[in-house]
């Protein structure tokens, strides 16, 4: 396979202005990923600062309630800043620092990646600017405040649909303006090579831990691993070390919004087709003329018209399955996990919980399912209340 | 000699950019004739894309206006074919990879060539990814235009060696849009290209005034202007033709 390609997907479809920047990043990453000093420093940050390893929790009540597979929750919501995003951010900002960069920029959808970036930038004394769709700054106002509190400058992006896709476009534009001192901390396993690989490697700590933790507790591999998929970073992290273990079903849960038969959906694999956008060849929601579709999901973090190239390839190869989950199902699951296990998941992660509720009863009691709870749901409470017709103060 | 080569013969080329369908295709067609009349040597026709990541706000908004007006790639092919029946001015499509890819690259190149288009510029397709597109362009006799940027440095030689038609020299960091100050030594970029290959070099991004055009034209083979013209289209809508023509005339004179 060609470097930076996942089957036919991936590549580096970016303006010439950025080519030397991504090549320098690639060289630096190739060097530091093999550097024991860098890896030790990163491990220290992940363990002592972010709180890794995250717990693999046996959800006993949920298991009994659904009456099928034994369910474990991978608690990425317990990480510092409340989501898996910190795993990638600590790695990338440490790398940027080694490269001599003094400023980081990032896109954010739900705000979790922006908060993680602002956090790590504060920790490492770097300047930080975050681009967020204006619509998302409203539905995730709490996270905007958190980023400001952490010293980041937040830009509300008004172009296009004013959501995650436009935040990515605007961060790319900003990077072409100022490259020398600036690293773009891309938040998902997408964009031009080497980003999909870097983000996947930094997130793969999730599946490495799941494997170790489950082997210790159950002495075996899981039968299924479920994770939500927008760009797909928590999912690729949860899948990666199981890709070679053919007995493990890998299931990505996409945001279907109001349904895959409506225009208000963000389920890329269910409704998209092959295209080239945001630096990569992959599947995208688009019209017959290649215009990118204005997608929709209740979840700002999954509200993206594309999917990372490695997921597109896992789908092509039939190694992973991708299923659509609607807003309604996700909101139900959000409330379900809160009441059943006392865990409020991010609305993104609730998409995976929703599919688990369908799948677990079809599985045997001797089977094991792991759901990646990629983030916590505090940030979503106001939006879910609104969805249920209740107005609360954030 | 190709139409593109002719555009750079014995003169500095002025290359205006307009977004097809902003405000409508009828106006776009009129603009082409008026800009040729006013002295343009080659015209870049933008096929609108929903998410143009290399554009500043002015051209982003033109893309949105055109798409809201119902413009499609097929309608633009038809318009280009009509234009080609009336004029021999070289025409180059400027758009984004997905617009071409979604039609099928070979199909797109064939339709463009049949419509009398001379070249294709895709700002999100760098050297490393170009063959997928450039191969189809060669097959149908279109020049796939390469870009070099102020950050290209040692890449310039590699890009120049495989360049076709002309080389688009990006004058500044960042996205398209008018700038009061262009600090890059564009003359040095042009010299590096010419050390490798004898090919015309046109400089774009940020240029809007006759003074800038004269200065940058002095050390290159031509200048490309987009946002300054698109601003006139935004301001005057269907009445923009005489304003654009007047502007193109002024810029062409500054280059002469």
Contacts between the chains, C-beta under 8 A, distances in Angstrom:
chain1	res1	chain2	res2	distance
A	11	B	128	7.9
A	11	B	129	5.6
A	12	B	126	6.5
A	12	B	128	5.6
A	12	B	129	6.2
A	13	B	97	5.4
A	13	B	124	4.9
A	13	B	125	6.1
A	13	B	126	7.6
A	13	B	129	5.7
A	14	B	124	6.1
A	14	B	126	6.3
A	15	B	53	7.5
A	15	B	54	5.0
A	15	B	123	5.3
A	15	B	124	6.2
A	15	B	126	7.1
A	15	B	147	7.4
A	15	B	149	7.1
A	15	B	170	8.0
A	16	B	123	7.8
A	16	B	126	5.1
A	16	B	127	7.4
A	16	B	147	4.7
A	16	B	148	6.2
A	16	B	149	4.5
A	16	B	151	7.8
A	16	B	152	6.0
A	16	B	155	7.6
A	16	B	159	7.6
A	16	B	170	6.8
A	17	B	149	3.9
A	17	B	150	7.4
A	17	B	151	5.4
A	17	B	170	6.3
A	17	B	173	6.3
A	17	B	174	7.9
A	18	B	151	7.6
A	19	B	126	5.0
A	19	B	127	7.4
A	19	B	128	7.4
A	19	B	149	7.9
A	19	B	151	7.5
A	19	B	152	7.3
A	19	B	155	6.6
A	20	B	151	5.1
A	20	B	152	7.0
A	20	B	153	6.6
A	20	B	155	6.8
A	21	B	151	7.1
A	159	B	57	7.5
A	159	B	60	5.9
A	160	B	50	7.1
A	160	B	51	6.2
A	160	B	64	7.9
A	165	B	51	6.6
A	166	B	51	7.5
A	169	B	51	5.5
A	169	B	53	4.8
A	172	B	53	5.2
A	173	B	53	6.3
A	173	B	54	7.8
A	173	B	56	7.7
A	173	B	174	7.3
A	173	B	175	4.9
A	176	B	54	7.5
A	176	B	173	6.1
A	176	B	174	5.4
A	176	B	175	6.2
A	177	B	173	5.5
A	177	B	174	3.8
A	177	B	175	7.3
A	178	B	173	7.1
A	179	B	151	6.3
A	179	B	173	6.7
A	274	B	101	7.8
A	275	B	98	4.8
A	275	B	101	6.1
A	275	B	102	6.2
A	276	B	97	4.1
A	276	B	98	4.9
A	276	B	101	5.1
A	276	B	124	7.3
A	277	B	51	6.8
A	277	B	97	7.8
A	277	B	98	5.4
A	278	B	53	7.4
A	279	B	124	7.6
A	284	B	98	7.4
A	286	B	98	6.9
A	286	B	102	6.6
A	288	B	102	7.0
A	289	B	72	5.3
A	289	B	73	5.3
A	289	B	74	7.9
A	289	B	99	6.8
A	289	B	102	6.1
A	289	B	103	7.5
A	290	B	49	7.5
A	290	B	73	7.9
A	290	B	96	8.0
A	290	B	98	4.1
A	290	B	99	4.7
A	290	B	100	7.7
A	290	B	101	6.4
A	290	B	102	2.9
A	290	B	103	7.2
A	291	B	49	6.8
A	291	B	50	4.2
A	291	B	67	6.5
A	291	B	99	7.8
A	292	B	50	4.7
A	292	B	51	5.0
A	292	B	98	7.3
